[in-house]
Amino acid sequence: MNLRETILSEKNIYSAIYALNSYISERNLLSKEDLILYEKLTDKFDFEGTISHVISECKKILNNILDTKNLFEVSVFFKSKNLMKKRIL
């Protein structure tokens, strides 16, 4: 299996969906549509419904990226943490 086939593998895309919970630590930062989709994807055995649709859409996007070298948009959010300053004497 070459790199392209590995990237487009339904098994690998499903594995990413299966591990989705570990990728998203702040669900409140998701858009309303993304949160609804996230909730639907928690049913790991919905192969004929949402998961199949998402895998198909992912393959389309990945094919487009691989064929045209077009990039994609992402939203990144940073949540600041309280840091206590230590005094060094």
C-alpha positions as protocol buffer text, in pm:
chain_id: "A"
residue {
  index: 1
  type: MET
  ca { x: 0 y: 0 z: 0 }
}
residue {
  index: 2
  type: ASN
  ca { x: 152 y: 334 z: -103 }
}
residue {
  index: 3
  type: LEU
  ca { x: 121 y: 659 z: 93 }
}
residue {
  index: 4
  type: ARG
  ca { x: -180 y: 786 z: -104 }
}
residue {
  index: 5
  type: GLU
  ca { x: -369 y: 462 z: -49 }
}
residue {
  index: 6
  type: THR
  ca { x: -283 y: 474 z: 322 }
}
residue {
  index: 7
  type: ILE
  ca { x: -411 y: 831 z: 352 }
}
residue {
  index: 8
  type: LEU
  ca { x: -734 y: 747 z: 167 }
}
residue {
  index: 9
  type: SER
  ca { x: -788 y: 415 z: 344 }
}
residue {
  index: 10
  type: GLU
  ca { x: -1137 y: 392 z: 493 }
}
residue {
  index: 11
  type: LYS
  ca { x: -989 y: 193 z: 780 }
}
residue {
  index: 12
  type: ASN
  ca { x: -750 y: 478 z: 866 }
}
residue {
  index: 13
  type: ILE
  ca { x: -1020 y: 743 z: 834 }
}
residue {
  index: 14
  type: TYR
  ca { x: -1247 y: 534 z: 1057 }
}
residue {
  index: 15
  type: SER
  ca { x: -962 y: 501 z: 1310 }
}
residue {
  index: 16
  type: ALA
  ca { x: -937 y: 881 z: 1319 }
}
residue {
  index: 17
  type: ILE
  ca { x: -1314 y: 907 z: 1375 }
}
residue {
  index: 18
  type: TYR
  ca { x: -1293 y: 639 z: 1647 }
}
residue {
  index: 19
  type: ALA
  ca { x: -1022 y: 840 z: 1827 }
}
residue {
  index: 20
  type: LEU
  ca { x: -1201 y: 1174 z: 1780 }
}
residue {
  index: 21
  type: ASN
  ca { x: -1277 y: 1204 z: 2151 }
}
residue {
  index: 22
  type: SER
  ca { x: -904 y: 1213 z: 2231 }
}
residue {
  index: 23
  type: TYR
  ca { x: -841 y: 1493 z: 1979 }
}
residue {
  index: 24
  type: ILE
  ca { x: -1101 y: 1738 z: 2109 }
}
residue {
  index: 25
  type: SER
  ca { x: -1052 y: 1854 z: 2464 }
}
residue {
  index: 26
  type: GLU
  ca { x: -1275 y: 2164 z: 2458 }
}
residue {
  index: 27
  type: ARG
  ca { x: -1607 y: 2075 z: 2295 }
}
residue {
  index: 28
  type: ASN
  ca { x: -1748 y: 2416 z: 2385 }
}
residue {
  index: 29
  type: LEU
  ca { x: -1514 y: 2568 z: 2121 }
}
residue {
  index: 30
  type: LEU
  ca { x: -1683 y: 2374 z: 1839 }
}
residue {
  index: 31
  type: SER
  ca { x: -1936 y: 2546 z: 1618 }
}
residue {
  index: 32
  type: LYS
  ca { x: -2297 y: 2436 z: 1665 }
}
residue {
  index: 33
  type: GLU
  ca { x: -2285 y: 2230 z: 1343 }
}
residue {
  index: 34
  type: ASP
  ca { x: -1956 y: 2066 z: 1438 }
}
residue {
  index: 35
  type: LEU
  ca { x: -2086 y: 1982 z: 1785 }
}
residue {
  index: 36
  type: ILE
  ca { x: -2395 y: 1815 z: 1636 }
}
residue {
  index: 37
  type: LEU
  ca { x: -2175 y: 1612 z: 1400 }
}
residue {
  index: 38
  type: TYR
  ca { x: -1936 y: 1527 z: 1685 }
}
residue {
  index: 39
  type: GLU
  ca { x: -2227 y: 1392 z: 1889 }
}
residue {
  index: 40
  type: LYS
  ca { x: -2348 y: 1182 z: 1594 }
}
residue {
  index: 41
  type: LEU
  ca { x: -1998 y: 1038 z: 1550 }
}
residue {
  index: 42
  type: THR
  ca { x: -1996 y: 906 z: 1906 }
}
residue {
  index: 43
  type: ASP
  ca { x: -2203 y: 612 z: 1776 }
}
residue {
  index: 44
  type: LYS
  ca { x: -1901 y: 412 z: 1658 }
}
residue {
  index: 45
  type: PHE
  ca { x: -2120 y: 145 z: 1495 }
}
residue {
  index: 46
  type: ASP
  ca { x: -2330 y: 371 z: 1271 }
}
residue {
  index: 47
  type: PHE
  ca { x: -2145 y: 246 z: 963 }
}
residue {
  index: 48
  type: GLU
  ca { x: -2436 y: 293 z: 722 }
}
residue {
  index: 49
  type: GLY
  ca { x: -2523 y: 643 z: 836 }
}
residue {
  index: 50
  type: THR
  ca { x: -2313 y: 929 z: 965 }
}
residue {
  index: 51
  type: ILE
  ca { x: -1978 y: 748 z: 970 }
}
residue {
  index: 52
  type: SER
  ca { x: -2011 y: 631 z: 610 }
}
residue {
  index: 53
  type: HIS
  ca { x: -2107 y: 983 z: 501 }
}
residue {
  index: 54
  type: VAL
  ca { x: -1817 y: 1143 z: 690 }
}
residue {
  index: 55
  type: ILE
  ca { x: -1566 y: 892 z: 549 }
}
residue {
  index: 56
  type: SER
  ca { x: -1693 y: 968 z: 199 }
}
residue {
  index: 57
  type: GLU
  ca { x: -1663 y: 1345 z: 254 }
}
residue {
  index: 58
  type: CYS
  ca { x: -1314 y: 1306 z: 404 }
}
residue {
  index: 59
  type: LYS
  ca { x: -1200 y: 1105 z: 103 }
}
residue {
  index: 60
  type: LYS
  ca { x: -1328 y: 1379 z: -132 }
}
residue {
  index: 61
  type: ILE
  ca { x: -1144 y: 1649 z: 61 }
}
residue {
  index: 62
  type: LEU
  ca { x: -825 y: 1443 z: 89 }
}
residue {
  index: 63
  type: ASN
  ca { x: -832 y: 1360 z: -283 }
}
residue {
  index: 64
  type: ASN
  ca { x: -868 y: 1730 z: -361 }
}
residue {
  index: 65
  type: ILE
  ca { x: -574 y: 1817 z: -135 }
}
residue {
  index: 66
  type: LEU
  ca { x: -355 y: 1542 z: -282 }
}
residue {
  index: 67
  type: ASP
  ca { x: -448 y: 1618 z: -644 }
}
residue {
  index: 68
  type: THR
  ca { x: -436 y: 1998 z: -644 }
}
residue {
  index: 69
  type: LYS
  ca { x: -210 y: 2080 z: -351 }
}
residue {
  index: 70
  type: ASN
  ca { x: -485 y: 2308 z: -222 }
}
residue {
  index: 71
  type: LEU
  ca { x: -467 y: 2375 z: 146 }
}
residue {
  index: 72
  type: PHE
  ca { x: -760 y: 2376 z: 384 }
}
residue {
  index: 73
  type: GLU
  ca { x: -887 y: 2602 z: 660 }
}
residue {
  index: 74
  type: VAL
  ca { x: -860 y: 2522 z: 1027 }
}
residue {
  index: 75
  type: SER
  ca { x: -958 y: 2709 z: 1340 }
}
residue {
  index: 76
  type: VAL
  ca { x: -718 y: 2692 z: 1631 }
}
residue {
  index: 77
  type: PHE
  ca { x: -808 y: 2814 z: 1976 }
}
residue {
  index: 78
  type: PHE
  ca { x: -576 y: 2859 z: 2269 }
}
residue {
  index: 79
  type: LYS
  ca { x: -697 y: 2851 z: 2623 }
}
residue {
  index: 80
  type: SER
  ca { x: -470 y: 3030 z: 2864 }
}
residue {
  index: 81
  type: LYS
  ca { x: -384 y: 2864 z: 3190 }
}
residue {
  index: 82
  type: ASN
  ca { x: -317 y: 3025 z: 3522 }
}
residue {
  index: 83
  type: LEU
  ca { x: 53 y: 3007 z: 3586 }
}
residue {
  index: 84
  type: MET
  ca { x: 200 y: 3085 z: 3921 }
}
residue {
  index: 85
  type: LYS
  ca { x: 531 y: 3265 z: 3902 }
}
residue {
  index: 86
  type: LYS
  ca { x: 795 y: 3111 z: 4121 }
}
residue {
  index: 87
  type: ARG
  ca { x: 1046 y: 3332 z: 4288 }
}
residue {
  index: 88
  type: ILE
  ca { x: 1401 y: 3214 z: 4273 }
}
residue {
  index: 89
  type: LEU
  ca { x: 1619 y: 3349 z: 4551 }
}
